Amino acid sequence: MQRLLSPWPAQWSRQQRSSATMVSASVLLLLILWLIATPLSWAPHPIGNNAQLFAEGTRVTVQLTLVSGVIGVLLGVLAALGKVSRVPPLRWIAGAYVWVMRGTPLLVQVLFVYFALPEIHPVLRMDEFTAACVALALNVGAYNAEAIRSGLLAVPKGQVEAARSLGLSRWYTFVDITFPQAFKIALPPLVNNVVALLKDSSLAFTIGVVELTNAGSQVKSTSFQAVPVFIATAIIYLVLTTVMTQISDAIERRYDIEGKLA
């Protein structure tokens, strides 16, 4: 019955179905970003006559999410390696980074990067979009670090010992044996962090980035109609998170180690 209800051919493997879902959802996301102004223009006032502003804000929101998400994964890998390092200073630095970023509000971090860093040194002055990306990446990187560290600790030590007994160096053991498995184990929380980052990007509004929330706020300020504006904003966020969740679920199924996911 499950195969009869599946939208994909029965002979396709689980990896092929998940890859097809991932590609389809990605194409859908691109189409939404490209064509979103058209359905919005059909909406009544004040949404329809501000469709282009909502469309630009949606694109900026996705850009913030993708840029800070990629950087956040890289920072998470570095911080996780630092936390499991045998070198005490690296453990202390990585631990302090995770402690500070997870223990302070993201809003404070965004404001600190944009307003406080230039006071520390002028070279640290950034435009609004860059400052938002830096703050978001630093924040999600700390959460990614804990996910990746858990993945590293979950890899059986017997596999590492077997690789070393076969003559592999410590570096090749890590690159070929430990890290690929750890990354797959950490993949579900990593993709969930990226989806959550989409909603957290709304805090870039506080430093003047014209993303989706800021666009809605501008329309509300000129039209004095808060209800339709923020309902439309919420619906756009809901559509984006739904599509990104489909992509993340497909990625999890594609790289599921034990094949437990249907």
VENRAMO-V594197 format. One record per residue. N is the residue number from 1. RES is the residue in one letter. SS is DSSP state (alpha for helix, beta for strand, coil for the rest). PSI is psi in whole degrees, -180 to 180 (NA if undefined). D_CENTER is the distance of its C-alpha to the mean C-alpha in whole Angstrom. Layout:
{{N | RES | SS | PSI | D_CENTER} {N | RES | SS | PSI | D_CENTER}}
This chain:
{{1 | M | coil | -41 | 35} {2 | Q | alpha | -38 | 31} {3 | R | alpha | -36 | 32} {4 | L | alpha | -32 | 34} {5 | L | alpha | -10 | 31} {6 | S | coil | 138 | 28} {7 | P | coil | -9 | 28} {8 | W | coil | 154 | 28} {9 | P | coil | 143 | 31} {10 | A | coil | -28 | 32} {11 | Q | coil | -7 | 33} {12 | W | coil | 143 | 29} {13 | S | coil | 169 | 27} {14 | R | alpha | -39 | 24} {15 | Q | alpha | -40 | 22} {16 | Q | alpha | -41 | 24} {17 | R | alpha | -43 | 23} {18 | S | alpha | -38 | 19} {19 | S | alpha | -41 | 19} {20 | A | alpha | -40 | 21} {21 | T | alpha | -42 | 19} {22 | M | alpha | -44 | 15} {23 | V | alpha | -43 | 18} {24 | S | alpha | -44 | 19} {25 | A | alpha | -37 | 16} {26 | S | alpha | -43 | 14} {27 | V | alpha | -40 | 18} {28 | L | alpha | -41 | 18} {29 | L | alpha | -43 | 15} {30 | L | alpha | -40 | 16} {31 | L | alpha | -39 | 20} {32 | I | alpha | -46 | 18} {33 | L | alpha | -34 | 17} {34 | W | alpha | -38 | 21} {35 | L | alpha | 5 | 23} {36 | I | alpha | -28 | 21} {37 | A | alpha | -28 | 24} {38 | T | alpha | -55 | 27} {39 | P | alpha | -31 | 26} {40 | L | alpha | -33 | 26} {41 | S | alpha | -20 | 29} {42 | W | coil | -13 | 31} {43 | A | coil | 156 | 30} {44 | P | coil | 170 | 33} {45 | H | coil | 139 | 33} {46 | P | coil | 11 | 31} {47 | I | coil | -48 | 28} {48 | G | alpha | -44 | 30} {49 | N | alpha | 0 | 31} {50 | N | alpha | 25 | 28} {51 | A | alpha | -40 | 26} {52 | Q | alpha | -38 | 25} {53 | L | alpha | -43 | 24} {54 | F | alpha | -40 | 21} {55 | A | alpha | -44 | 20} {56 | E | alpha | -40 | 20} {57 | G | alpha | -37 | 18} {58 | T | alpha | -43 | 15} {59 | R | alpha | -41 | 15} {60 | V | alpha | -39 | 14} {61 | T | alpha | -46 | 11} {62 | V | alpha | -38 | 10} {63 | Q | alpha | -45 | 11} {64 | L | alpha | -44 | 9} {65 | T | alpha | -46 | 6} {66 | L | alpha | -46 | 6} {67 | V | alpha | -52 | 9} {68 | S | alpha | -29 | 7} {69 | G | alpha | -45 | 4} {70 | V | alpha | -46 | 7} {71 | I | alpha | -37 | 9} {72 | G | alpha | -35 | 8} {73 | V | alpha | -43 | 8} {74 | L | alpha | -44 | 12} {75 | L | alpha | -38 | 13} {76 | G | alpha | -40 | 12} {77 | V | alpha | -47 | 14} {78 | L | alpha | -44 | 17} {79 | A | alpha | -38 | 17} {80 | A | alpha | -43 | 17} {81 | L | alpha | -37 | 20} {82 | G | alpha | -39 | 21} {83 | K | alpha | -26 | 22} {84 | V | coil | 6 | 23} {85 | S | coil | 154 | 26} {86 | R | coil | -5 | 29} {87 | V | coil | 113 | 30} {88 | P | alpha | -45 | 30} {89 | P | alpha | -37 | 29} {90 | L | alpha | -40 | 25} {91 | R | alpha | -40 | 25} {92 | W | alpha | -44 | 26} {93 | I | alpha | -48 | 24} {94 | A | alpha | -41 | 20} {95 | G | alpha | -40 | 22} {96 | A | alpha | -41 | 22} {97 | Y | alpha | -49 | 19} {98 | V | alpha | -41 | 17} {99 | W | alpha | -46 | 20} {100 | V | alpha | -47 | 20} {101 | M | alpha | -33 | 16} {102 | R | alpha | -18 | 16} {103 | G | alpha | -3 | 19} {104 | T | coil | 151 | 19} {105 | P | coil | 144 | 18} {106 | L | alpha | -36 | 15} {107 | L | alpha | -43 | 17} {108 | V | alpha | -39 | 19} {109 | Q | alpha | -42 | 17} {110 | V | alpha | -46 | 16} {111 | L | alpha | -37 | 20} {112 | F | alpha | -46 | 21} {113 | V | alpha | -41 | 19} {114 | Y | alpha | -41 | 21} {115 | F | alpha | -37 | 24} {116 | A | alpha | -39 | 25} {117 | L | alpha | -41 | 24} {118 | P | alpha | -27 | 27} {119 | E | alpha | -28 | 29} {120 | I | alpha | -45 | 29} {121 | H | coil | 134 | 29} {122 | P | alpha | -28 | 29} {123 | V | alpha | -18 | 28} {124 | L | alpha | 4 | 24} {125 | R | coil | 132 | 25} {126 | M | coil | 157 | 22} {127 | D | coil | 172 | 21} {128 | E | alpha | -46 | 19} {129 | F | alpha | -45 | 16} {130 | T | alpha | -43 | 16} {131 | A | alpha | -41 | 17} {132 | A | alpha | -43 | 14} {133 | C | alpha | -43 | 11} {134 | V | alpha | -48 | 13} {135 | A | alpha | -45 | 13} {136 | L | alpha | -41 | 9} {137 | A | alpha | -43 | 9} {138 | L | alpha | -40 | 12} {139 | N | alpha | -52 | 11} {140 | V | alpha | -26 | 8} {141 | G | alpha | -35 | 10} {142 | A | alpha | -40 | 12} {143 | Y | alpha | -37 | 11} {144 | N | alpha | -35 | 10} {145 | A | alpha | -42 | 13} {146 | E | alpha | -37 | 15} {147 | A | alpha | -44 | 13} {148 | I | alpha | -38 | 14} {149 | R | alpha | -41 | 18} {150 | S | alpha | -38 | 18} {151 | G | alpha | -41 | 18} {152 | L | alpha | -41 | 20} {153 | L | alpha | -20 | 23} {154 | A | alpha | -15 | 23} {155 | V | coil | 126 | 24} {156 | P | coil | 134 | 28} {157 | K | alpha | -24 | 30} {158 | G | alpha | -33 | 33} {159 | Q | alpha | -39 | 31} {160 | V | alpha | -43 | 30} {161 | E | alpha | -38 | 34} {162 | A | alpha | -41 | 35} {163 | A | alpha | -41 | 33} {164 | R | alpha | -35 | 35} {165 | S | alpha | -24 | 38} {166 | L | coil | 0 | 38} {167 | G | coil | 4 | 38} {168 | L | coil | 140 | 34} {169 | S | coil | 169 | 33} {170 | R | alpha | -38 | 31} {171 | W | alpha | -50 | 28} {172 | Y | alpha | -32 | 29} {173 | T | alpha | -42 | 29} {174 | F | alpha | -47 | 25} {175 | V | alpha | -41 | 24} {176 | D | alpha | -26 | 25} {177 | I | alpha | -57 | 26} {178 | T | alpha | -55 | 24} {179 | F | alpha | -44 | 20} {180 | P | alpha | -42 | 20} {181 | Q | alpha | -42 | 20} {182 | A | alpha | -40 | 18} {183 | F | alpha | -38 | 15} {184 | K | alpha | -38 | 16} {185 | I | alpha | -38 | 17} {186 | A | alpha | -6 | 14} {187 | L | alpha | -46 | 12} {188 | P | alpha | -51 | 12} {189 | P | alpha | -29 | 10} {190 | L | alpha | -47 | 7} {191 | V | alpha | -31 | 6} {192 | N | alpha | -36 | 7} {193 | N | alpha | -38 | 5} {194 | V | alpha | -40 | 2} {195 | V | alpha | -42 | 5} {196 | A | alpha | -32 | 7} {197 | L | alpha | -32 | 5} {198 | L | alpha | -43 | 7} {199 | K | alpha | -37 | 10} {200 | D | alpha | -23 | 10} {201 | S | alpha | -16 | 10} {202 | S | alpha | -22 | 13} {203 | L | alpha | -13 | 15} {204 | A | alpha | -17 | 15} {205 | F | alpha | -32 | 18} {206 | T | alpha | -20 | 20} {207 | I | alpha | 14 | 20} {208 | G | coil | 7 | 21} {209 | V | coil | 128 | 18} {210 | V | coil | 73 | 19} {211 | E | coil | -165 | 16} {212 | L | alpha | -45 | 17} {213 | T | alpha | -41 | 18} {214 | N | alpha | -41 | 20} {215 | A | alpha | -45 | 21} {216 | G | alpha | -39 | 22} {217 | S | alpha | -38 | 24} {218 | Q | alpha | -43 | 26} {219 | V | alpha | -39 | 27} {220 | K | alpha | -38 | 28} {221 | S | alpha | -32 | 30} {222 | T | alpha | -29 | 32} {223 | S | alpha | -19 | 33} {224 | F | coil | 32 | 33} {225 | Q | coil | 89 | 32} {226 | A | alpha | -37 | 29} {227 | V | alpha | -57 | 29} {228 | P | alpha | -34 | 28} {229 | V | alpha | -50 | 26} {230 | F | alpha | -22 | 23} {231 | I | alpha | -44 | 24} {232 | A | alpha | -42 | 23} {233 | T | alpha | -45 | 20} {234 | A | alpha | -39 | 19} {235 | I | alpha | -41 | 19} {236 | I | alpha | -44 | 17} {237 | Y | alpha | -42 | 14} {238 | L | alpha | -42 | 15} {239 | V | alpha | -45 | 16} {240 | L | alpha | -46 | 12} {241 | T | alpha | -34 | 11} {242 | T | alpha | -45 | 14} {243 | V | alpha | -43 | 13} {244 | M | alpha | -32 | 9} {245 | T | alpha | -39 | 11} {246 | Q | alpha | -41 | 13} {247 | I | alpha | -45 | 11} {248 | S | alpha | -40 | 10} {249 | D | alpha | -39 | 13} {250 | A | alpha | -38 | 15} {251 | I | alpha | -43 | 13} {252 | E | alpha | -44 | 14} {253 | R | alpha | -37 | 18} {254 | R | alpha | -37 | 18} {255 | Y | coil | 18 | 17} {256 | D | coil | 125 | 19} {257 | I | coil | -49 | 22} {258 | E | coil | -2 | 24} {259 | G | coil | 29 | 24} {260 | K | coil | -24 | 24} {261 | L | coil | 138 | 22} {262 | A | coil | NA | 24}}
